[in-house]
Amino acid sequence: MACGKDLQCLSKIGQVRADVFCKEPIERLAQFDMKWEEMHIGGRFSKISWKDMDRGVVTYMGDKAKFQTPAGVYINVIYACDIDPADYKNPVKGVRLVRPGRL
């Protein structure tokens, strides 16, 4: 891949994959109902970092989801999705909830 170990370059390549392929796995993390805030394309994630620089795996983090609590209240949550931009068949390497709140 032409990006080498350039995080910004790799994150641009993986951004669309993250937006498309991470959506359902993140939704499945909700114990009850969940909903997404309205956003533009690529707006599901606002922060990036390395998950594994040697393997080129990038972590995308966002806070555009609201998960329903057992009491029926929706709270903002911070979520993360690990993407390997070079893996075209299975780019998602993991998803997780980070914590309630905003970035």
C-alpha positions in Angstrom: 0.0 0.0 0.0 1.4 3.4 -1.0 0.7 4.9 2.5 3.3 2.9 4.4 2.9 3.8 8.0 1.3 7.2 7.4 -1.8 7.3 9.7 -3.5 10.1 7.9 -3.1 8.5 4.5 -4.3 5.1 5.8 -7.3 6.6 7.6 -8.5 8.3 4.4 -8.4 5.0 2.6 -10.3 3.2 5.4 -12.8 5.9 6.2 -15.5 4.7 3.8 -15.0 1.1 4.8 -15.3 2.1 8.4 -18.5 4.0 7.8 -20.1 1.2 5.8 -18.7 -2.0 7.5 -18.7 -0.8 11.2 -22.3 0.4 11.3 -24.0 -3.0 11.9 -21.4 -4.4 14.3 -21.7 -1.2 16.4 -25.5 -1.5 16.4 -25.2 -5.1 17.7 -23.3 -3.8 20.7 -26.6 -2.2 22.0 -28.3 -4.3 24.7 -31.6 -2.7 23.9 -32.5 -0.2 21.1 -30.1 2.3 19.6 -30.3 5.2 17.1 -27.8 7.2 15.1 -27.7 11.0 15.0 -28.1 12.5 11.6 -24.7 13.0 9.9 -23.0 13.4 6.6 -21.2 10.6 4.8 -18.1 9.7 6.7 -19.5 11.4 9.8 -19.8 8.4 12.0 -16.2 8.7 13.1 -14.3 11.9 14.2 -11.0 10.6 15.7 -8.4 8.1 14.5 -5.5 6.4 16.1 -3.3 3.4 15.6 -4.6 0.0 16.8 -1.5 -1.8 15.3 1.0 0.3 13.4 3.0 -2.7 12.3 -0.1 -4.4 10.7 -1.6 -1.0 9.5 -4.8 -1.4 11.5 -6.5 2.0 12.3 -9.0 2.7 15.1 -11.8 5.0 14.2 -13.8 6.5 17.1 -17.1 8.3 17.1 -19.9 9.5 19.3 -22.9 9.8 17.0 -24.8 6.8 18.5 -27.4 6.8 21.3 -28.0 3.5 23.1 -31.1 2.9 25.1 -30.7 2.1 28.8 -32.8 -0.5 30.7 -34.9 2.5 31.9 -35.7 3.4 28.3 -33.5 6.6 28.2 -31.2 7.1 25.3 -27.6 8.1 26.2 -24.7 9.1 24.0 -22.0 6.6 23.7 -18.4 6.6 22.4 -17.6 3.6 20.1 -14.6 2.4 18.3 -14.0 0.3 15.2 -10.7 -1.2 14.1 -10.1 -1.3 10.3 -7.4 -2.8 8.2 -7.6 -0.6 5.1 -5.6 -3.3 3.1 -8.1 -6.1 3.8 -10.8 -5.8 1.2 -12.7 -8.9 2.2 -12.9 -8.5 5.9 -11.7 -5.0 6.9 -13.3 -4.9 10.4 -10.9 -6.3 13.0 -13.0 -5.3 16.0 -15.7 -3.0 17.5 -16.2 -1.9 21.1 -18.0 0.6 23.3 -15.5 2.9 24.9 -17.8 4.6 27.4 -20.9 6.7 27.7 -20.5 10.3 26.7 -19.0 12.4 23.9 -15.6 12.8 22.4 
